[in-house]
Amino acid sequence: MGGLSSSRVLAALVLVFYYLCNFILLLSYGAINHAAAARQMINTGEEFRRSLLSNGLGLTPQMGWNSWNHFQCDIEEKLIRETADAIVSTGLAALGYNYINLDDCWAELNRDSQGNLVPKSSTFPSGIKALADYVHSKGLKLGIYSDAGTRTCSKTMPGSLGHEEQDAKTFASWGVDYLKYDNCFNTGTSPKKRYPVMSKALLNSGRRIFFSLCEWGKEDPATWAPRIGNSWRTTGDIEDNWASMTSRADENDKWASYAGPGGWNDPDMLEVGNGGMTTEEYRAHFSIWALAKAPLLIGCDIRAMDNVTLSLLNNKEVIAVNQDKLGIQGKKVKAQGDLEVWAGPLTENRIALVLWNRSPSKALITAYWSDVGLNQTTVVNANDLWTHSVKSSVKGKLSANIDPHACKMYIITPQPQ
């Protein structure tokens, strides 16, 4: 068959089957699906997708911390150790924030005489292995960064292009648990050719390493990355402002049907706590990322965050929406100008619902049961995940007056008939 191996043909057929299942789901159940049949379909899809990547990781979206949004290149091992300490002492680790991820700028400009990456002596004098050991001693996992090009985006360290096998084995020998793989200085070749090389190298490294593709959505990675990665960026880099955050949410939304257990759409890391948005804007940011099954990777300085930031990041009920085992990405199901309804199915026939006011004025937003896939006669309990209050025996619709740039987030549970 044109030189294709039987295993590749089988993998392609399996992937087509998975996407067809998702397409049928969307047709059959509308914008979202909460029925038992949908759960079974997704569980079947999970099994196939895991067999394609074969590392068994990412069955729910990854959670943790990444250095880039707040610190950029200003990182060193003391910061990483203190961040690991802080993510434990604040209780965030116990909620699932387990990855401590180095981003760009951790290595020397040049490889050693054997072609190995070398930790920067001025900032990581103890080496990455010692840092991984420390992070592991806290019950956490260590992530690292490289690039599918000749240099990383900062231009301060080598990329892994042409060194994939060597670098994957190096990361494994250090005890690395996660690789974020960027797309700078890529020599103009397609990421569809470069990223699978590192995926295979990681699978052959002798260690299970979460693979996070970061090619910024350039070639629609949702359509091909599930075969090779655990998450894939669907957008360019996020910035700490309202316009950037909302646009990333919208760009990510159109790929919702491609996400599922083992592989997730990634609209980039959280900006919560970095100071560029209001509390309500950050609350909306966190709510939409949770609903959309996006990675929850904290991007602020955990060592110095205030109680308001902590109260956003440690909301157990919102986190539970993100980590729900059904693994269906919630999406925008209705928009009237800047007044939006986002929703998605959860286990146990529940529905996660966000009423989001993106306008500059207070407004009433209503989600009708038809918007979220419920029969109009269904009676539900609506649990407000931010006020921790419950509206009982709600019929036909759910409405709320919502402040500018704010949201309400609910779990809707149908009452027994």
FENFENSUL-V233740 format. One record per residue. PHI is phi as a letter, one per 40 degrees, with the letter a starting at -180 (* if undefined). D_LAST is the distance of its C-alpha to the last C-alpha in Angstrom with 1 decimal. Layout:
phi=PHI d_last=D_LAST
phi=PHI d_last=D_LAST
This chain:
phi=* d_last=54.0
phi=g d_last=56.0
phi=g d_last=56.7
phi=c d_last=53.1
phi=c d_last=52.4
phi=c d_last=49.8
phi=c d_last=47.8
phi=c d_last=47.7
phi=c d_last=46.6
phi=c d_last=43.9
phi=c d_last=42.7
phi=c d_last=42.7
phi=c d_last=40.7
phi=c d_last=38.1
phi=c d_last=37.8
phi=c d_last=37.5
phi=c d_last=34.7
phi=c d_last=32.8
phi=c d_last=33.2
phi=c d_last=32.2
phi=d d_last=29.0
phi=c d_last=28.3
phi=c d_last=29.3
phi=c d_last=27.0
phi=d d_last=24.1
phi=c d_last=25.0
phi=c d_last=25.5
phi=c d_last=22.3
phi=b d_last=19.9
phi=g d_last=22.0
phi=c d_last=23.3
phi=b d_last=20.9
phi=a d_last=18.6
phi=b d_last=15.9
phi=c d_last=14.8
phi=c d_last=16.1
phi=c d_last=18.8
phi=c d_last=20.2
phi=c d_last=20.5
phi=c d_last=22.4
phi=c d_last=24.6
phi=c d_last=25.5
phi=c d_last=26.3
phi=c d_last=28.5
phi=c d_last=30.1
phi=d d_last=30.7
phi=c d_last=32.7
phi=c d_last=34.8
phi=c d_last=35.5
phi=c d_last=36.6
phi=c d_last=38.9
phi=c d_last=40.5
phi=c d_last=41.5
phi=g d_last=41.6
phi=b d_last=41.8
phi=g d_last=38.3
phi=c d_last=38.1
phi=g d_last=35.7
phi=c d_last=32.4
phi=b d_last=31.1
phi=d d_last=33.2
phi=c d_last=36.4
phi=b d_last=36.9
phi=i d_last=40.2
phi=a d_last=43.2
phi=b d_last=45.8
phi=c d_last=49.2
phi=c d_last=49.8
phi=d d_last=48.0
phi=c d_last=49.8
phi=b d_last=52.9
phi=f d_last=53.8
phi=c d_last=56.9
phi=c d_last=57.7
phi=b d_last=56.3
phi=a d_last=58.0
phi=c d_last=57.1
phi=c d_last=57.2
phi=d d_last=54.5
phi=c d_last=52.3
phi=c d_last=52.9
phi=c d_last=52.1
phi=c d_last=48.9
phi=c d_last=47.8
phi=c d_last=48.7
phi=c d_last=46.8
phi=c d_last=43.6
phi=c d_last=43.6
phi=c d_last=44.7
phi=c d_last=42.2
phi=g d_last=39.3
phi=c d_last=38.4
phi=c d_last=39.3
phi=c d_last=36.9
phi=c d_last=34.1
phi=h d_last=35.1
phi=c d_last=38.0
phi=b d_last=40.3
phi=c d_last=42.6
phi=b d_last=45.8
phi=b d_last=47.1
phi=c d_last=50.7
phi=b d_last=51.1
phi=d d_last=54.3
phi=g d_last=57.8
phi=c d_last=57.8
phi=b d_last=60.6
phi=c d_last=64.2
phi=c d_last=65.3
phi=b d_last=66.9
phi=c d_last=66.1
phi=c d_last=68.5
phi=c d_last=71.2
phi=c d_last=68.8
phi=g d_last=66.4
phi=c d_last=63.8
phi=c d_last=61.8
phi=b d_last=63.2
phi=d d_last=61.4
phi=c d_last=63.2
phi=c d_last=65.7
phi=c d_last=65.8
phi=b d_last=62.1
phi=b d_last=60.9
phi=c d_last=64.0
phi=c d_last=62.2
phi=g d_last=60.6
phi=c d_last=57.0
phi=d d_last=57.0
phi=c d_last=57.7
phi=c d_last=55.0
phi=c d_last=52.4
phi=c d_last=53.5
phi=c d_last=53.0
phi=c d_last=49.5
phi=c d_last=48.5
phi=c d_last=49.9
phi=c d_last=47.2
phi=g d_last=44.4
phi=b d_last=44.2
phi=b d_last=45.0
phi=b d_last=47.8
phi=b d_last=47.6
phi=b d_last=50.6
phi=b d_last=51.4
phi=a d_last=53.6
phi=a d_last=54.0
phi=c d_last=54.2
phi=a d_last=57.6
phi=c d_last=61.1
phi=b d_last=60.4
phi=c d_last=57.4
phi=c d_last=56.5
phi=c d_last=58.6
phi=g d_last=61.6
phi=c d_last=62.3
phi=a d_last=61.4
phi=c d_last=61.4
phi=c d_last=58.5
phi=b d_last=57.6
phi=d d_last=58.5
phi=g d_last=60.8
phi=b d_last=60.1
phi=d d_last=56.6
phi=c d_last=57.3
phi=c d_last=59.6
phi=c d_last=57.3
phi=c d_last=54.2
phi=c d_last=56.3
phi=c d_last=57.6
phi=d d_last=54.2
phi=c d_last=53.1
phi=c d_last=56.3
phi=c d_last=55.6
phi=g d_last=52.1
phi=c d_last=50.3
phi=b d_last=46.5
phi=a d_last=45.7
phi=b d_last=47.7
phi=c d_last=47.2
phi=b d_last=49.3
phi=c d_last=50.6
phi=b d_last=52.3
phi=c d_last=55.6
phi=f d_last=59.0
phi=c d_last=57.5
phi=g d_last=60.6
phi=g d_last=58.6
phi=c d_last=57.1
phi=c d_last=53.4
phi=c d_last=50.9
phi=c d_last=49.5
phi=c d_last=52.8
phi=c d_last=53.3
phi=c d_last=49.9
phi=c d_last=49.5
phi=c d_last=52.8
phi=c d_last=51.6
phi=d d_last=48.3
phi=c d_last=50.3
phi=c d_last=52.7
phi=c d_last=49.9
phi=c d_last=48.5
phi=c d_last=52.1
phi=c d_last=52.8
phi=g d_last=51.9
phi=b d_last=49.2
phi=c d_last=45.6
phi=b d_last=45.8
phi=c d_last=42.9
phi=b d_last=44.1
phi=b d_last=43.4
phi=c d_last=44.9
phi=b d_last=46.2
phi=b d_last=47.6
phi=g d_last=46.0
phi=g d_last=44.0
phi=c d_last=47.3
phi=b d_last=46.6
phi=f d_last=42.8
phi=c d_last=42.4
phi=d d_last=38.6
phi=c d_last=39.8
phi=b d_last=42.1
phi=c d_last=41.8
phi=d d_last=38.8
phi=c d_last=41.5
phi=b d_last=43.7
phi=b d_last=42.0
phi=c d_last=39.1
phi=a d_last=38.9
phi=a d_last=40.8
phi=c d_last=41.7
phi=b d_last=40.5
phi=a d_last=42.5
phi=c d_last=45.9
phi=c d_last=46.4
phi=c d_last=44.4
phi=b d_last=46.4
phi=c d_last=45.6
phi=a d_last=44.8
phi=d d_last=42.0
phi=c d_last=43.3
phi=c d_last=43.5
phi=c d_last=40.1
phi=c d_last=38.2
phi=c d_last=40.2
phi=c d_last=39.4
phi=d d_last=35.7
phi=c d_last=36.0
phi=c d_last=38.4
phi=c d_last=36.1
phi=c d_last=32.9
phi=c d_last=34.2
phi=b d_last=34.3
phi=d d_last=30.7
phi=c d_last=30.0
phi=c d_last=32.9
phi=c d_last=31.8
phi=i d_last=30.1
phi=d d_last=30.8
phi=h d_last=34.6
phi=a d_last=35.5
phi=b d_last=34.6
phi=c d_last=35.7
phi=b d_last=37.9
phi=c d_last=38.6
phi=g d_last=41.0
phi=c d_last=41.1
phi=c d_last=39.9
phi=b d_last=42.3
phi=d d_last=40.5
phi=g d_last=43.2
phi=c d_last=46.2
phi=h d_last=46.8
phi=c d_last=46.6
phi=b d_last=43.3
phi=c d_last=41.8
phi=d d_last=39.2
phi=c d_last=36.5
phi=c d_last=37.7
phi=c d_last=37.6
phi=c d_last=34.0
phi=c d_last=33.0
phi=d d_last=35.1
phi=c d_last=33.4
phi=c d_last=29.8
phi=c d_last=30.4
phi=c d_last=32.3
phi=c d_last=29.4
phi=c d_last=26.8
phi=c d_last=29.2
phi=f d_last=29.7
phi=c d_last=33.4
phi=d d_last=35.8
phi=b d_last=35.9
phi=b d_last=39.7
phi=c d_last=41.1
phi=b d_last=44.2
phi=b d_last=45.6
phi=c d_last=48.1
phi=c d_last=45.9
phi=c d_last=49.0
phi=b d_last=49.2
phi=c d_last=45.8
phi=c d_last=44.8
phi=c d_last=41.9
phi=c d_last=40.0
phi=c d_last=40.2
phi=c d_last=39.2
phi=c d_last=36.1
phi=c d_last=35.0
phi=c d_last=35.7
phi=b d_last=34.2
phi=c d_last=30.7
phi=c d_last=28.8
phi=c d_last=25.4
phi=c d_last=27.0
phi=d d_last=28.9
phi=c d_last=25.7
phi=c d_last=24.4
phi=c d_last=27.7
phi=c d_last=27.8
phi=d d_last=24.3
phi=c d_last=24.8
phi=c d_last=22.9
phi=g d_last=26.0
phi=b d_last=25.0
phi=c d_last=27.0
phi=c d_last=25.3
phi=a d_last=27.2
phi=c d_last=28.0
phi=b d_last=25.5
phi=a d_last=27.0
phi=a d_last=30.4
phi=b d_last=31.9
phi=g d_last=35.4
phi=c d_last=35.1
phi=b d_last=31.6
phi=b d_last=29.3
phi=b d_last=25.7
phi=b d_last=25.4
phi=a d_last=22.4
phi=a d_last=21.6
phi=c d_last=19.0
phi=b d_last=18.9
phi=c d_last=18.0
phi=g d_last=14.6
phi=g d_last=13.0
phi=c d_last=14.4
phi=b d_last=16.7
phi=c d_last=20.1
phi=b d_last=21.3
phi=b d_last=24.8
phi=c d_last=26.0
phi=b d_last=29.8
phi=c d_last=32.6
phi=c d_last=35.6
phi=c d_last=37.6
phi=c d_last=40.3
phi=b d_last=38.7
phi=c d_last=35.7
phi=a d_last=32.9
phi=c d_last=29.4
phi=b d_last=27.1
phi=b d_last=23.7
phi=b d_last=21.2
phi=c d_last=19.0
phi=d d_last=15.8
phi=c d_last=17.9
phi=c d_last=20.4
phi=b d_last=18.3
phi=g d_last=16.5
phi=b d_last=13.1
phi=c d_last=11.7
phi=c d_last=13.0
phi=c d_last=9.9
phi=c d_last=8.0
phi=b d_last=8.3
phi=b d_last=10.2
phi=b d_last=12.9
phi=b d_last=16.2
phi=c d_last=18.9
phi=c d_last=22.4
phi=c d_last=24.4
phi=b d_last=27.8
phi=c d_last=27.4
phi=f d_last=25.0
phi=b d_last=23.0
phi=b d_last=19.3
phi=c d_last=17.7
phi=c d_last=14.5
phi=f d_last=11.8
phi=c d_last=13.5
phi=b d_last=12.8
phi=g d_last=14.6
phi=a d_last=17.3
phi=b d_last=19.1
phi=b d_last=22.8
phi=a d_last=25.6
phi=c d_last=29.4
phi=b d_last=31.0
phi=c d_last=34.6
phi=d d_last=37.0
phi=f d_last=36.5
phi=b d_last=33.6
phi=a d_last=29.9
phi=b d_last=26.6
phi=b d_last=24.5
phi=b d_last=20.9
phi=b d_last=18.3
phi=b d_last=14.9
phi=b d_last=11.9
phi=c d_last=8.4
phi=c d_last=6.3
phi=d d_last=3.8
phi=c d_last=0.0
